[in-house]
Amino acid sequence: MKITVLSLVAAIATAPALIAQSAPQDSATFDPDGTAHITRTIPKPTTVSPEAQKWLDSLNQQKVGPPESLAERRTHTDAWRKMDSAEARKFYPVNVEETTTAGVRTDIITPLDAPASKRVLINLHGGGFNSDSGSLIEGIPIANLAGIKVVSVYYRLAPENPFPAAVDDVQSAVIWVKSNAPKYRIDPKRVVLIDESAGGYLVAYAGAHADRSARVAAVVDFYGPNDLVLQTEKRRSEPVPATPPGPGLMEFLGFKSWHDAGVVEKLRAVSPTTLISKRMPPFLFIHGNDDEQVPYEQSPKMCDAMRKAGAKCEVVTVGGGRHGMMSWEKEPSMAHWKADMVAWLKKTLVR
């Protein structure tokens, strides 16, 4: 019988007893058609560094199985957010006040090592519209670096709360902040919306769409998907997957499928690129040109359209930057976005 080797899987043995063995332990299973599935166990060398050994040990602890549920993802992101925000406060001294604004949970973050400022940033968060990927993690360093009070908003999430719930929360937060300006010693005419990814979309939409009561002085948009027709082009051209992915933009917009009737029309209607007008506040777009989730062209495309309409904007390009500002911290050449953002805010909000 002819035996075909279908796969060869290398597994690194981590048990101390295996390290001393000189011969690898192999195993194999056979299908009825003669196909062999062979596993080769490779003993872990004793010469690896302690750092490498720790990483190899962690591989055996990684979860194997179906993708995590939405509840699991929210649990994991909440735990990660709490851990990393506590770590961030060690490097960026701030005071965090937990409160509620217009019925929406918020954190008011005040830098401790900076003179009092009447400017305020309203920070949302990313997370695919279905979880919190880092409201405090983003807000704490931004407040400290810019020397500006930050209000982090925990807007309502999809799929339980589809569009326009999150947008309504953003506008309610803006109105609340402006109406409580005397209490927090801020200037209601120097309120800025800022955030990244899903939050970048929300700040861009709110900045372009707001009525007079919720109008802001400026918007800082980190790699937001502002042209939703462009953002979903690939997904709309593919067949419906047998196993649906976790909820995200599709559920946020209230669709059952990317092939629903009227999808393109609604995508276009709720895209910030469609809402561009001369009365928009100044925008700063910050985007890595190697973003694998939101195409880099989204930011310069919207800025070009704003300029043609008579609105003001600038684009800060992070060379080689992928999706997520946290990944930029590993490369010193990408750190310029911080100084660029602070300089732009000071220039734009000068009074």
N, C-alpha and C positions, 0 to 999 in steps of 0.2 A: 504494500500500500504506500502510495506517495504521500508524504507528510509535508504540508505547507506551513511555514512559520508565519503567522499572522502578525504577531507583535512581540517585541522584546522590551520588557519594563525593567528599569534599573531601580532598585529600592535600596536606600542607604540604611544599613543596620546601625542602631544606636545603642543597643544593650551592651554593657561592658564585656560580657562573656564573648560576644561576637567579635569584638575588636581583636582578641587574642587568637582567633581561629585563623589558620593559614589558608584553608580551602573555603571558597564561597559556597553557600547553601542555595541550590537551585530548586525550582519546582516547576511543574508543568501540568496543564490540563489539556484534554483532547476532545474536539467536537466529533460528532458522528461521521462527518465527511473527511476526517483525518487532519483537520486544521489543529495545529498545536499552539497553545498560549503559554509562553515561557516567561517566567519571572527569574531574573538574576539578582541575587542579593550581594551587594558590594559592601564589604566591611569598611567601616569608617576609619580612615588613617589616624594614627596617634600623633602625627606631626602637624595637624591643622592647628591654626591659632585658636585661642579661647573664644574670640569673637565668631570665627567660622563655626566652631563646635556648637556654640549657642544657637546659631542660625540653623544648623543642621538638625539639632534637637527639636527646634520649633516646627520643623516640617511635619513631624509625626503628630503634632497637636492641632494641625489645621483641620477644619471641618470638611468632611467628605459627604456628599449627598446632594439633595435637591437645593435649588437656590433658596436663600432665606426669605421668609415671609415678610410682609410689610411690618407686622408687629415686631418681628425679630429685628428688622432693620432699624426701626425707631428706638428699640431698646438699646441696640448697639451704638447708634449715633448719639443717643442721650448720654450714655456712659462715657463715650469718647469725648463728647463736648465738655462734660463736667471735669474730666481728668485734664484735658488739654487747656481749658480755660483757667484751672487752678495753677497749672504750670506757667501759663502766660502772665498771670498776676505777679509771679516772682520776678519777672524781667520788666514788666510794664506796670508800675504802681498806679492803681486806680481805686476808686470807691465805686461799688456796685449797689444800686438801690433797686430792689424788686418791687414793681408796682403794676398797676393796670391803667391803661389809657384807652378811653372810649370802649371799655369792655374787652380790650385786647391785652394780654400779658406782655409786659415790657420790662427791660432792664435799663436803668439810667446810669451810664458809666461816666464818671468824672475823673479826669487825670489829676493826680496828686502833686506832681512835680512841675506843673505849668501854671503861669499866671491866669487869673480868671479871664475867660473869653465869653463874649456874648453870642458867638457862633455855635450852632448845634448841628450834628449830623444824625439823621434818622437812618439807621442801619437795618436792613432786612437780612435774609440769609439764603444760601443756596440749599440744595438738597432735592432737586428734581421735582419740586412742588409737593412732595409727599413726606418729607422729614426735614429736621433741622440739622444742616451740615456744619453749623458753627457760628451761631449768632454772637456769643460771647468771645469765641476764639477770634473772630474778625473784629468785633467792636473794641476789645481791650487794647490791642496794639495800635489800632487807628486812633483811639482817643489819646493815648499817650504820645504817639509820634506827632500827631497834628496839634496837640495841646487844645483839643476841642471836646466839649461834652458830646457823648454819643447816646442816642436812644435806640436800643435794639428791640425790634418788634417781632413777636412770635405770631405771625399771621396764621390764619386758618389754612389747613392743609387739605389737599386732594388725597383720595377720591371722595372723602366725606363732604368736602366743601368745594365744589367746582367754581370756575370763573363765573361771576366777578368777586367772589367772597374775599380773596386775598387782596385784590385791588381796593375793595371797599375798606378793608382794615388799614391799608397804607394811607388812604386819604383821611380816614378817621384819626389816625395817629398824627398826621400833619396838622389837622385842625386842632386837636387836643394840645399839641406842643405849642402852637402859636397862641392859643387862648390862655395857656398857663405860663406864658413867657415871663411875667413879673415874678412869679413864685421861684422860677429857676434862673432868674437873672440872665435871660437870653433875649436876643433881638429877633422878633418874629419875621423880620425881613432878611434874616441871614440863616435860614433853615435850608439844609442840604440833604438830598436823598442819596444814599450810597449802598451798593452791594454788588454781589457777584452771581453769575450763572442764572438760576431761576430768579433769584433776587434782583439780578441785573435787568432781567426782563420787566419785573414789577416796578422798579424805580424808573425805567425808561417809559413804561406805559403811563405811570402816574405823573411823571414830569411832563409828558406830551399831552395828556388828556385832562389834567386837573382844571377845575373851575377856579374862580378867583379865591375862594375861601381856602383851597388846598394847594395853592400855587407856592412853589419853592424858589429859592434864589439860585440853585444850581443842582446838577445831578452828576454823580460819579458812577459810571457803569462798567463793572468788570465783566468782560466776555459774556454779555447777555445775548440770548437768541432773539434779536429784535425783528428779524424778518422770518416769520414762522413758516411761510411758504418755502423759503430756501432751507430752513432748518429741518423740515420734514420731507424734503424732496426724495431722499433715498428710501425712507420708510414707506412713503405712499406708493412707490414703484414696486415694492416687494409683496409677495403673497402673504396672506394672513398666517402668522406662525402657528404651528400645531399647539405649542405651549406658550400662552401669552406671557410677555415679560411683566415685571412688576409695574404698578401704576406710576404714571409720570405725566408728561405733557398732554397725552391723549385724554386721560381721565380728568386732568385739570380743566380741559376745555369742554368736557362733557361728551366726548365721542365714545362710541362703542368700538369703532374700527377706523383706521386711516382711510378706509374705502367707503365710508358713509357718504350719502348724498350731501352736497353743500359744504364738504370739509374745506376745500380750497378757498371758497368765498368767506367762510368764517375765519380761517387762518389769516387771510389778508385783512379782514375787517378789524381784528384785534391785534395786529402787528403794530408796534410803535413806528415802524417805517411808514405806515399808512397815515399816521396821525401827525406827521411833521408839519409845523407851521412857523411863521416868523415870531410868534409870541412865546415860543418855548424858552425855558431858561437855558443858560449855557450848560453844555454837556462836556464831561471828560470821559473818554473811552480808554480803558486800559485792557490790553489783550495780548496774549502770547501768540506769536505767529506760527506755532507748531501745535495749536489746540486741536485735540483729537475728538472733541465733543461738540464744540460750537465753532464753526469755521471762522478763522480770523477775518475773512472778508466782511463778516457781519458788521464789525465796528467801523472801518473806513467807509463802507457803503452808506451806513446811516449818517455818518458825519458829512460826507459829500452831499447827500440830499438835504441835510440841515443847512449847509452853507448856501446851497442854491435857493433855499427858501428864505434866506436872510437871517437865520439863527446862528448862534456862535457855538463852536465846538473844537476840541482838540483830541488827537489820538496819541496815546503813549504805547509804543510797540515794545513788547518784551521779547527780544530775540531768542528763539529756541524754546520759549515758554510753552508748556503744555497746559491742560485745563486744571485750574486750581492754584491759587496764589501760594498755598503752603509748599507746593513743589518748587517754587521759585527760590525758596530760602536756601536751597542746597547749592545754588550757583551764584557767587558774588557778582558776576557780570549782569545778573538780572535784578539786582537790588535797587537799581536807579528809579524804579517806579515809585518808591516811597517818597524820595525827595521831590520827584516830579509832581506827585499828587499834592504834597504839602505846599509846594510853591504855587501850584495852580489854584488851590483853595485860598491861599492868602491873597493872590492877585485878584481872584474873582470876587471875593467877599470883602474887599477893602472898602471902608466907608469913612 
